[in-house]
Amino acid sequence: MIQAVTVRVARPTDSAAVERILEASYPALMSHAYAPAVLEEVLPLIMTANPQLLGSGTFYLAEAGDEPVGCGGWSSERPGTPDIEPGLAHLRHFGTAQTWVGRGVGRMIYSRCECAARAAGVRRFECYASLGGEGFYSALGFERIREVDIDFGRGLGFPSVLIERRI
Ligand SMILES: CC(C)(COP(=O)(O)OP(=O)(O)OC[C@H]1O[C@@H](n2cnc3c(N)ncnc32)[C@H](O)[C@@H]1OP(=O)(O)O)[C@@H](O)C(=O)NCCC(=O)NCCS
């Protein structure tokens, strides 16, 4: 039987579930786009659940029964800063467990984000997409602004793509 997937708002207590998803997603799905040395440095940072997002009410968890299968959300703040621009929000921390990719989980979470963000007055999304993630966002209607190196400190630049979509 195919297990139905549901999406709900994540809670601060979902930290372990989010990390389980990210660990089942990022190492496998990002290995085609990045050198092993880059992933070795960056994965521990980006596979850690973000407590601010978990408590925001705008971060979501997709579940198949008890199994966490996907996550993602949005924030008014630009990632890594307190900066807020009226009408603009940022997609954050999307991931689908490898065994669940290509089954609409990411799109379900995105739809939830778009619906809530529109209701909150957001008119444009931006996202710092990983190199392998850009195709997913293109399918959702995002367009490339420019390539960027995300600065994780320690002189480490993570090649990414800044993308946008009007909503
Ligand atoms: C990107 C990611 C979240 C997509 O999740 P998913 O659950 O497989 O996405 P969906 O099944 O909902 O796909 C939605 C659409 O995007 C398309 N798509 C998904 N991944 C794609 C890819 N890598 N390249 C091109 N198109 C892609 C699907 O074909 C689908 O199109 P359709 O609805 O028009 O048929 C998932 O692959 C992932 O976790 N990747 C690794 C982490 C990552 O890069 N996250 C983004 C961080 S910025």
The ligand as an SDF file (V2000), in Angstrom:
LIG
                    3D

 48 50  0  0  0  0  0  0  0  0999 V2000
   15.3680   19.2690   -4.1130 C   0  0  0  0  0  0  0  0  0  0  0  0
   14.4850   18.2890   -3.3320 C   0  0  0  0  0  0  0  0  0  0  0  0
   14.0060   18.9670   -2.0310 C   0  0  0  0  0  0  0  0  0  0  0  0
   13.2660   17.9490   -4.2180 C   0  0  0  0  0  0  0  0  0  0  0  0
   12.3650   17.1870   -3.4340 O   0  0  0  0  0  0  0  0  0  0  0  0
   11.3150   16.1530   -4.0900 P   0  0  0  0  0  0  0  0  0  0  0  0
   10.3940   15.7360   -2.9940 O   0  0  0  0  0  0  0  0  0  0  0  0
   12.0220   15.0850   -4.8160 O   0  0  0  0  0  0  0  0  0  0  0  0
   10.5450   17.0940   -5.1350 O   0  0  0  0  0  0  0  0  0  0  0  0
    9.1660   16.7660   -5.8890 P   0  0  0  0  0  0  0  0  0  0  0  0
    9.0320   15.3030   -6.0900 O   0  0  0  0  0  0  0  0  0  0  0  0
    8.0620   17.4610   -5.1640 O   0  0  0  0  0  0  0  0  0  0  0  0
    9.3990   17.4560   -7.2990 O   0  0  0  0  0  0  0  0  0  0  0  0
    8.6830   18.6340   -7.6960 C   0  0  0  0  0  0  0  0  0  0  0  0
    9.0650   18.9450   -9.1230 C   0  0  0  0  0  0  0  0  0  0  0  0
   10.4630   19.2660   -9.1910 O   0  0  0  0  0  0  0  0  0  0  0  0
   11.0940   18.4330  -10.1490 C   0  0  0  0  0  0  0  0  0  0  0  0
   12.4340   18.1360   -9.6380 N   0  0  0  0  0  0  0  0  0  0  0  0
   12.7380   17.6320   -8.4160 C   0  0  0  0  0  0  0  0  0  0  0  0
   14.0790   17.5200   -8.2890 N   0  0  0  0  0  0  0  0  0  0  0  0
   14.6020   17.9600   -9.4570 C   0  0  0  0  0  0  0  0  0  0  0  0
   15.9300   18.0720   -9.9570 C   0  0  0  0  0  0  0  0  0  0  0  0
   16.9910   17.7540   -9.1940 N   0  0  0  0  0  0  0  0  0  0  0  0
   16.1110   18.5500  -11.2060 N   0  0  0  0  0  0  0  0  0  0  0  0
   15.0550   18.9020  -11.9850 C   0  0  0  0  0  0  0  0  0  0  0  0
   13.7590   18.8240  -11.5580 N   0  0  0  0  0  0  0  0  0  0  0  0
   13.5650   18.3460  -10.3160 C   0  0  0  0  0  0  0  0  0  0  0  0
   10.2470   17.1960  -10.2220 C   0  0  0  0  0  0  0  0  0  0  0  0
   10.3990   16.5460  -11.4690 O   0  0  0  0  0  0  0  0  0  0  0  0
    8.8570   17.7690  -10.0560 C   0  0  0  0  0  0  0  0  0  0  0  0
    8.3840   18.3110  -11.2670 O   0  0  0  0  0  0  0  0  0  0  0  0
    6.8310   18.1850  -11.6750 P   0  0  0  0  0  0  0  0  0  0  0  0
    6.0280   18.3990  -10.4120 O   0  0  0  0  0  0  0  0  0  0  0  0
    6.6620   19.2630  -12.6790 O   0  0  0  0  0  0  0  0  0  0  0  0
    6.6930   16.7880  -12.1870 O   0  0  0  0  0  0  0  0  0  0  0  0
   15.2310   16.9600   -3.0120 C   0  0  0  0  0  0  0  0  0  0  0  0
   15.7280   16.4240   -4.2210 O   0  0  0  0  0  0  0  0  0  0  0  0
   16.3910   17.1550   -2.0590 C   0  0  0  0  0  0  0  0  0  0  0  0
   16.1920   17.0780   -0.8590 O   0  0  0  0  0  0  0  0  0  0  0  0
   17.6110   17.3870   -2.6050 N   0  0  0  0  0  0  0  0  0  0  0  0
   18.8230   17.4770   -1.8160 C   0  0  0  0  0  0  0  0  0  0  0  0
   18.8600   18.6980   -0.9890 C   0  0  0  0  0  0  0  0  0  0  0  0
   18.6950   19.9520   -1.7700 C   0  0  0  0  0  0  0  0  0  0  0  0
   19.3500   20.2130   -2.7630 O   0  0  0  0  0  0  0  0  0  0  0  0
   17.7520   20.7550   -1.2340 N   0  0  0  0  0  0  0  0  0  0  0  0
   17.5100   22.0620   -1.7180 C   0  0  0  0  0  0  0  0  0  0  0  0
   18.2640   22.9060   -0.7860 C   0  0  0  0  0  0  0  0  0  0  0  0
   18.4660   24.4870   -1.4020 S   0  0  0  0  0  0  0  0  0  0  0  0
  1  2  1  0
  2  3  1  0
  2  4  1  0
  2 36  1  0
  4  5  1  0
  5  6  1  0
  6  7  2  0
  6  8  1  0
  6  9  1  0
  9 10  1  0
 10 11  2  0
 10 12  1  0
 10 13  1  0
 13 14  1  0
 14 15  1  0
 15 16  1  0
 15 30  1  0
 16 17  1  0
 17 18  1  0
 17 28  1  0
 18 19  1  0
 18 27  1  0
 19 20  2  0
 20 21  1  0
 21 22  1  0
 21 27  2  0
 22 23  1  0
 22 24  2  0
 24 25  1  0
 25 26  2  0
 26 27  1  0
 28 29  1  0
 28 30  1  0
 30 31  1  0
 31 32  1  0
 32 33  2  0
 32 34  1  0
 32 35  1  0
 36 37  1  0
 36 38  1  0
 38 39  2  0
 38 40  1  0
 40 41  1  0
 41 42  1  0
 42 43  1  0
 43 44  2  0
 43 45  1  0
 45 46  1  0
 46 47  1  0
 47 48  1  0
M  END
$$$$
